[in-house]
Amino acid sequence: MAHNPQAPGPDQDPAGSTQMFQAFVNDTSAPQRSERGGGSGGVRPGVILGAVLAVAVVIGLVWLALG
């Protein structure tokens, strides 16, 4: 096997992915604040509305299937 002088050594990260990953983890480890304000941390109204609609659709399909 030929020796390649440009090949990275065992202690080198050729793409810098370790440093990039550490920067990503350090940037995202801090708690993010909501940009909409409020910051109550509760369930969003859209999620509740979506769940209610999903249940209504399932009930409607069951009613049509059995009726």
C-alpha positions as a Markdown table, in Angstrom:
| # | Residue | x | y | z |
|---|---|---|---|---|
| 1 | Met | 0.0 | 0.0 | 0.0 |
| 2 | Ala | 1.4 | 3.4 | -1.0 |
| 3 | His | 2.0 | 6.1 | 1.5 |
| 4 | Asn | -0.2 | 9.2 | 1.0 |
| 5 | Pro | 1.3 | 12.3 | 2.7 |
| 6 | Gln | -2.0 | 14.2 | 2.3 |
| 7 | Ala | -4.1 | 11.6 | 4.1 |
| 8 | Pro | -5.3 | 12.7 | 7.6 |
| 9 | Gly | -3.7 | 11.2 | 10.6 |
| 10 | Pro | -5.5 | 9.2 | 13.3 |
| 11 | Asp | -6.0 | 12.4 | 15.4 |
| 12 | Gln | -7.4 | 14.5 | 12.6 |
| 13 | Asp | -11.0 | 15.0 | 11.4 |
| 14 | Pro | -10.8 | 15.5 | 7.7 |
| 15 | Ala | -14.2 | 17.1 | 7.3 |
| 16 | Gly | -14.2 | 18.9 | 10.6 |
| 17 | Ser | -17.5 | 17.2 | 11.4 |
| 18 | Thr | -16.6 | 16.7 | 15.1 |
| 19 | Gln | -16.1 | 20.5 | 15.5 |
| 20 | Met | -19.3 | 21.2 | 13.5 |
| 21 | Phe | -21.3 | 18.8 | 15.6 |
| 22 | Gln | -20.0 | 20.2 | 18.8 |
| 23 | Ala | -20.9 | 23.7 | 17.6 |
| 24 | Phe | -24.4 | 22.5 | 16.7 |
| 25 | Val | -24.9 | 20.9 | 20.1 |
| 26 | Asn | -23.6 | 23.9 | 21.9 |
| 27 | Asp | -25.9 | 26.3 | 19.9 |
| 28 | Thr | -29.0 | 24.2 | 20.4 |
| 29 | Ser | -28.5 | 23.2 | 24.0 |
| 30 | Ala | -29.6 | 26.6 | 25.2 |
| 31 | Pro | -33.4 | 26.8 | 25.7 |
| 32 | Gln | -35.1 | 28.6 | 22.8 |
| 33 | Arg | -37.6 | 31.3 | 23.5 |
| 34 | Ser | -40.8 | 31.4 | 21.5 |
| 35 | Glu | -40.8 | 34.3 | 19.0 |
| 36 | Arg | -44.6 | 34.6 | 19.2 |
| 37 | Gly | -44.5 | 35.9 | 22.8 |
| 38 | Gly | -46.6 | 34.5 | 25.5 |
| 39 | Gly | -44.2 | 31.6 | 26.2 |
| 40 | Ser | -46.8 | 29.7 | 28.3 |
| 41 | Gly | -45.5 | 26.4 | 27.1 |
| 42 | Gly | -49.1 | 25.0 | 26.9 |
| 43 | Val | -50.8 | 23.1 | 24.1 |
| 44 | Arg | -51.4 | 25.2 | 21.1 |
| 45 | Pro | -55.0 | 25.8 | 20.0 |
| 46 | Gly | -54.2 | 24.4 | 16.6 |
| 47 | Val | -53.2 | 21.1 | 18.1 |
| 48 | Ile | -56.4 | 20.9 | 20.0 |
| 49 | Leu | -58.5 | 21.8 | 17.0 |
| 50 | Gly | -56.7 | 19.2 | 14.9 |
| 51 | Ala | -57.3 | 16.5 | 17.5 |
| 52 | Val | -61.0 | 17.4 | 17.7 |
| 53 | Leu | -61.3 | 17.3 | 13.9 |
| 54 | Ala | -59.5 | 13.9 | 13.8 |
| 55 | Val | -61.8 | 12.4 | 16.4 |
| 56 | Ala | -64.9 | 13.9 | 14.5 |
| 57 | Val | -63.7 | 12.3 | 11.2 |
| 58 | Val | -63.2 | 8.9 | 12.9 |
| 59 | Ile | -66.6 | 9.1 | 14.5 |
| 60 | Gly | -68.1 | 10.1 | 11.1 |
| 61 | Leu | -66.5 | 7.2 | 9.3 |
| 62 | Val | -67.6 | 4.7 | 12.0 |
| 63 | Trp | -71.2 | 6.1 | 11.8 |
| 64 | Leu | -71.1 | 5.7 | 8.0 |
| 65 | Ala | -69.7 | 2.2 | 8.1 |
| 66 | Leu | -72.2 | 1.0 | 10.7 |
| 67 | Gly | -75.2 | 2.9 | 9.4 |
